[in-house]
Amino acid sequence: MTDESALAALVESEAGALPLTVVTRESLAAKVATLGPAAPRWVEATRFTAEPGTHLLVPDADGKPLRVLVAAGGPDPIWDLAALPEALPEGTYALDAASDGERATRHALGWALGAYAFTRYRARKRPPARLVWPLQADRKLVARLACAQCRARDLINTPAEAMGPAELQQAVEALAAEYGARCTAIVGDDLLAANYPTIHAVGRASTRPPRIVDLTWGDAGAPRLTLVGKGVCFDSGGLDLKTASGMRLMKKDMGGAATLLALGDAIMDAGLGVRLRILVPTVDNAVSGGALRPGDIVRTRQGLTVEIGNTDAEGRLILCDALTEAASERPDLIVDIATLTGAARAALGPDLPVLFARDDGLAAKLLAAGTCASDPLWRLPLWQPYRDMLKSPIADISNVSEGSFAGAVTAALFLADFVAPEIPWMHLDSYAWNAKSRPGRPEGGEALALRALYAFAVERYGAKR
């Protein structure tokens, strides 16, 4: 499924590669002056001013391409070259000046991500332009992150008809097979026997049985890192049915699971010193005679009873059973990601995942990692006084609050009830989607916070290779 052209757009040195010169508004005149008398005249004639994100093909005296000027200087250097794989004519290009290892790595990664296309249903019109590997680039890191991010994009972009709970399970199994990890699944009514009642309750209305998929990898004696990803393959809203526009992108409601599978890919490829566990509760939130109803009471794996205030708040229900299982091992760290609330998007928009964490130090490190990786997050508070908004008159807790205030916070507080306070835990509420196309970030599925989480994990656990 993966579009192999993303990484194939980076190649070894090739004779005849067209030089690519990175300029800024400040350096344009000086750099162009070194390229011969024709280049300054061409720049002046085309009125090229090196606005960040623009480029210019400079011809020779015969009108043939001589080199490319590409304007850098935007807010995120990783995207300086990311538009070029699609914007430049097919061919091979090479940076004409060496840069430090970090910048070279960012340029290469941005180029690879810019070469991505989802090709399962429509072939791309032409291959992307290729870039000779920049000197000093960390090729292993670029390949690791590009392949992981493209894996997540492919999973999220796949329509729900071809990416149901069984297919998402197969994706986890395929990842496990790549790295010799162990993978098990509990499916359908077996969830009740195994005490995963909320996962079963949410998914029972669908003809595609719900399940929880469990991947483990690494040295049993290493620090335990457990990842929990929301895997709602399609969310109709259940009996509290979404509007047509609200349902349009609900194939992406498994974006949390896809992002954490991509993170697991990168972690296992790097050989980080962890005992990795990935839990993916995966369901369709469908409508039928057996669907979960508003007002129903569900007893969770932990034993708490939940009153269903709204069947469209299903993600927290499947996560609560998975988090209870994750916490049972008392791991070093639990991270969950979910496309959980519209409130998070209303607060921060589509590009910034919301971070909730009990530990200020852990939160600060993840936020710093996101800034360095051009993959930012923003922290919101686990404001305990709002826990009262989730009170139920007949159950231990409601799955939604009354009213429209602080929806992302109350969702996080709901999840917090299923992770003991002494266990380090971070919750990310992500859109998992690029709302519009930008260099390196085509419209469609996206593993937001992937690079941030990977950098954080490397800092916390170190790499074996």
Residue pairs with C-beta under 8 A, 6 or more apart in sequence:
1 120
1 154
1 158
2 147
2 150
2 151
2 154
3 116
3 117
3 118
3 119
3 124
3 150
3 154
5 115
5 116
5 117
5 124
5 127
5 128
6 112
6 113
6 115
6 116
6 117
6 128
6 146
6 147
6 150
7 112
7 115
7 143
7 146
7 147
7 150
8 115
8 130
9 85
9 111
9 112
9 114
9 115
9 127
9 128
9 129
9 130
9 131
10 108
10 111
10 112
10 130
10 131
10 132
10 133
10 142
11 92
11 130
11 131
11 132
11 133
12 132
12 133
13 94
13 132
13 133
14 92
14 94
14 130
14 132
16 92
17 91
17 92
17 93
17 94
17 132
18 65
18 66
18 67
18 68
18 91
18 92
18 93
18 94
19 66
19 67
19 68
19 93
19 94
19 95
19 96
20 67
20 68
20 70
20 81
20 84
20 93
20 94
20 95
20 96
20 131
21 31
21 35
21 67
21 68
21 69
21 70
21 95
21 96
21 97
22 70
22 72
22 80
22 81
22 95
22 97
23 31
23 32
23 50
23 69
23 70
23 71
23 72
24 50
24 52
24 71
24 72
24 73
25 49
25 50
25 51
25 71
25 73
27 50
28 43
28 48
28 49
28 50
28 69
28 71
29 40
31 69
32 39
32 40
32 43
32 69
33 40
35 58
35 67
38 58
38 59
38 60
38 61
38 66
39 58
39 66
39 67
42 56
42 58
42 59
43 56
43 58
43 69
46 56
48 54
48 56
48 69
50 69
50 71
50 73
51 71
52 71
52 72
52 73
52 74
52 80
53 71
53 74
53 79
53 83
53 439
54 70
54 71
55 68
55 69
55 70
55 71
55 83
55 84
55 87
55 88
56 68
56 69
57 65
57 67
57 68
57 88
57 89
58 65
58 66
58 67
58 68
58 69
59 65
59 66
60 66
65 89
67 96
68 84
68 88
68 93
70 80
70 81
70 84
72 80
73 80
74 80
76 374
77 103
77 106
77 107
77 374
78 106
78 107
78 109
78 110
78 373
78 374
78 440
79 110
79 114
79 374
79 438
79 439
79 440
79 441
80 106
80 107
80 110
81 107
81 110
81 111
81 114
81 131
82 110
82 111
82 113
82 114
82 439
82 440
82 441
83 114
83 439
83 440
84 93
84 111
84 114
84 129
84 131
85 111
85 114
85 115
85 128
85 129
85 130
85 131
86 114
86 115
86 128
86 129
87 129
88 129
89 129
90 126
90 127
90 128
90 129
91 129
91 130
92 129
92 130
92 131
92 132
93 129
93 130
93 131
93 132
94 131
94 132
95 107
95 131
95 132
95 134
95 135
98 104
98 134
98 135
98 136
99 107
99 134
99 135
99 136
100 136
101 136
101 137
101 138
104 134
104 135
104 136
104 137
105 134
105 136
105 137
105 138
105 141
105 142
106 374
107 131
107 134
107 137
108 131
108 133
108 134
108 137
108 139
108 142
109 141
109 142
109 145
109 146
110 439
110 440
111 131
112 142
112 146
113 146
113 149
113 150
113 440
113 441
114 128
114 439
114 440
115 128
115 129
116 149
116 150
116 153
116 442
117 124
117 128
117 442
118 153
118 154
118 157
118 442
118 444
118 445
120 154
120 157
120 158
120 162
133 139
144 265
144 266
144 269
144 270
145 266
145 450
145 451
145 454
147 265
147 269
148 262
148 263
148 265
148 266
148 269
148 447
148 450
148 454
149 262
149 446
149 447
149 450
149 451
151 258
151 261
151 262
151 265
152 255
152 258
152 259
152 261
152 262
152 445
152 446
152 447
152 450
153 444
153 445
153 446
153 447
154 445
155 163
155 168
155 171
155 254
155 257
155 258
155 261
155 445
156 251
156 252
156 254
156 255
156 258
156 432
156 433
156 444
156 445
156 446
156 447
157 251
157 444
157 445
158 167
158 251
159 251
160 233
160 234
160 250
160 251
160 284
163 233
163 251
163 254
164 208
164 233
164 234
164 284
165 203
165 206
165 208
165 209
165 210
165 211
165 231
165 233
165 282
165 283
165 284
166 208
166 209
166 211
167 233
168 213
168 231
168 233
168 254
168 257
168 280
168 282
169 185
169 187
169 211
169 213
169 280
169 282
171 261
172 183
172 185
172 213
172 215
172 261
172 278
172 280
173 183
173 213
175 181
175 215
175 261
175 264
175 265
175 268
176 182
176 183
176 215
176 217
177 183
178 265
178 268
179 217
179 268
179 269
180 217
181 215
181 216
181 217
181 268
181 276
182 215
182 216
182 217
183 213
183 214
183 215
183 216
184 213
184 214
185 211
185 212
185 213
185 214
186 194
186 196
186 211
186 212
186 214
187 209
187 210
187 211
188 200
188 209
188 210
188 211
189 200
191 197
191 199
191 200
191 210
191 211
191 212
192 200
195 301
196 212
196 281
196 301
196 321
196 325
197 298
197 299
197 300
197 301
197 321
198 298
198 300
198 301
198 306
198 317
198 318
198 320
198 321
199 210
199 211
199 212
199 281
199 283
199 317
199 318
199 321
199 322
200 210
201 292
201 296
201 298
201 317
202 210
202 232
202 238
202 283
202 285
202 292
202 314
202 317
202 318
203 209
203 210
203 211
203 282
203 283
203 284
203 285
203 286
203 318
204 210
204 290
204 291
204 292
205 238
205 284
205 285
205 286
205 287
205 288
205 289
205 290
205 291
205 292
206 283
206 284
206 285
206 286
206 288
207 286
208 233
208 284
210 281
210 282
210 283
210 284
210 318
211 281
211 282
211 283
212 279
212 280
212 281
212 282
212 321
212 322
212 325
213 231
213 278
213 279
213 280
213 282
214 277
214 278
214 279
214 280
215 264
215 276
215 277
215 278
215 280
216 275
216 276
216 277
216 278
217 264
217 268
217 275
217 276
217 277
218 268
218 272
218 273
218 274
218 275
218 276
219 273
219 275
220 275
221 275
222 273
222 274
222 275
222 461
223 273
223 274
223 275
223 331
223 332
223 333
223 461
224 274
224 275
224 277
224 329
224 330
224 331
224 332
224 333
225 267
225 274
225 275
225 276
225 277
225 331
225 332
225 333
225 335
225 457
225 461
226 276
226 277
226 278
226 279
226 326
226 329
226 331
226 333
226 334
226 335
227 260
227 263
227 264
227 276
227 277
227 278
227 279
227 334
227 335
227 336
227 337
228 260
228 278
228 279
228 280
228 281
228 319
228 322
228 323
228 326
228 334
228 335
228 336
228 337
229 254
229 256
229 257
229 258
229 259
229 260
229 261
229 278
229 279
229 280
229 336
229 337
229 338
230 253
230 254
230 255
230 256
230 257
230 281
230 315
230 318
230 319
230 336
230 337
230 338
230 339
230 340
231 254
231 256
231 257
231 280
231 281
231 282
231 283
231 318
232 250
232 253
232 254
232 282
232 283
232 284
232 285
232 314
232 315
232 318
232 339
233 251
233 253
233 254
233 282
233 283
233 284
234 250
234 251
234 253
234 284
234 285
234 286
235 242
235 247
235 250
235 253
235 284
235 285
235 312
235 314
235 315
236 242
236 247
236 250
236 284
236 285
236 286
236 287
237 246
237 247
237 285
237 311
237 312
238 285
238 286
238 287
238 291
238 292
238 311
238 312
238 314
239 287
239 291
239 292
239 293
239 294
239 311
240 294
240 310
240 311
240 312
241 287
241 312
242 250
242 312
249 433
252 339
252 432
252 433
252 445
253 285
253 315
253 339
254 282
254 339
255 337
255 339
255 430
255 431
255 432
255 433
255 445
255 446
255 447
256 336
256 337
256 338
256 339
256 340
256 428
256 430
256 432
257 280
257 282
257 337
258 432
258 445
258 447
259 337
259 430
259 432
259 447
259 448
259 449
259 450
260 278
260 280
260 335
260 337
261 278
261 280
262 447
262 450
263 447
263 450
263 453
263 454
263 457
264 276
264 278
266 450
266 454
267 274
267 276
267 454
267 457
268 276
270 454
270 458
270 463
270 464
270 465
271 463
271 464
271 465
272 457
272 458
272 461
272 462
272 463
272 464
273 461
273 462
273 463
273 464
274 332
274 457
274 461
277 326
277 329
277 331
279 322
279 325
279 326
280 322
281 318
281 319
281 321
281 322
282 318
283 314
283 318
285 311
285 312
285 314
291 311
292 298
292 308
292 311
292 314
293 308
293 311
294 308
294 309
294 310
294 311
295 307
295 308
296 307
296 308
297 305
297 306
297 307
297 308
297 394
297 395
298 305
298 306
298 308
298 317
299 305
299 306
300 306
300 320
300 321
300 324
300 418
301 320
301 321
301 324
301 325
302 320
302 321
302 324
302 417
302 418
304 396
304 397
304 417
304 418
305 395
305 396
305 397
306 317
306 320
306 392
306 395
306 396
306 397
306 398
306 399
307 392
307 394
307 395
307 397
307 398
307 399
308 317
308 398
308 399
309 392
309 398
309 399
309 400
309 401
309 402
310 399
310 400
313 399
313 400
313 411
315 338
315 339
315 340
316 338
316 340
316 399
316 411
316 414
316 415
317 399
319 336
319 338
319 415
319 418
320 414
320 415
320 417
320 418
322 336
323 334
323 336
323 415
323 418
323 419
323 425
324 418
326 334
326 419
327 334
327 418
327 419
327 420
327 423
327 425
330 420
330 423
331 423
332 424
333 362
333 424
333 425
333 426
333 460
334 419
334 423
334 424
334 425
334 426
335 425
335 426
335 427
335 428
335 453
336 415
336 425
336 426
336 427
336 428
337 353
337 427
337 428
337 430
337 449
338 427
338 428
338 429
338 430
339 429
339 430
339 431
339 432
340 408
340 411
340 429
341 407
341 408
341 411
341 429
342 407
343 404
343 406
343 407
343 408
343 409
343 411
344 353
344 354
344 380
344 407
344 408
344 429
344 430
344 431
345 431
347 354
347 380
347 408
348 354
348 378
350 431
350 433
350 434
350 435
351 376
351 431
351 448
352 376
352 377
352 378
353 377
353 378
353 428
353 429
353 430
353 431
353 448
353 449
354 377
354 378
354 379
354 380
354 408
354 428
354 429
354 430
355 363
355 366
355 367
355 377
355 378
355 379
355 380
355 426
355 427
355 428
356 379
356 380
356 381
356 382
356 409
356 412
356 416
356 426
356 427
356 428
356 429
357 363
357 366
357 379
357 382
357 425
357 426
357 427
358 382
358 416
358 421
358 424
358 425
359 424
359 426
362 424
362 426
363 379
363 426
365 456
365 459
365 460
366 377
366 426
366 452
366 453
366 456
367 376
367 377
367 378
367 379
369 452
369 453
369 455
369 456
369 459
370 376
370 377
370 449
370 451
370 452
370 455
372 455
373 451
373 452
373 454
373 455
374 451
375 448
375 449
375 450
375 451
375 452
376 452
377 428
377 449
377 452
380 408
380 409
380 412
381 409
382 409
382 412
382 413
382 416
383 406
383 409
383 413
384 413
386 401
386 405
386 406
386 409
386 410
386 413
387 410
387 413
389 401
389 402
389 403
389 405
389 406
389 410
390 397
390 398
390 399
390 400
390 401
390 410
390 413
390 414
391 397
391 398
392 398
397 414
397 417
399 414
400 410
401 407
401 410
408 429
411 429
412 427
412 429
415 427
416 425
416 427
419 425
428 449
430 448
430 449
431 446
431 448
432 445
432 446
432 447
432 448
433 444
433 445
433 446
434 441
434 442
434 443
434 444
434 445
434 446
435 443
436 443
437 443
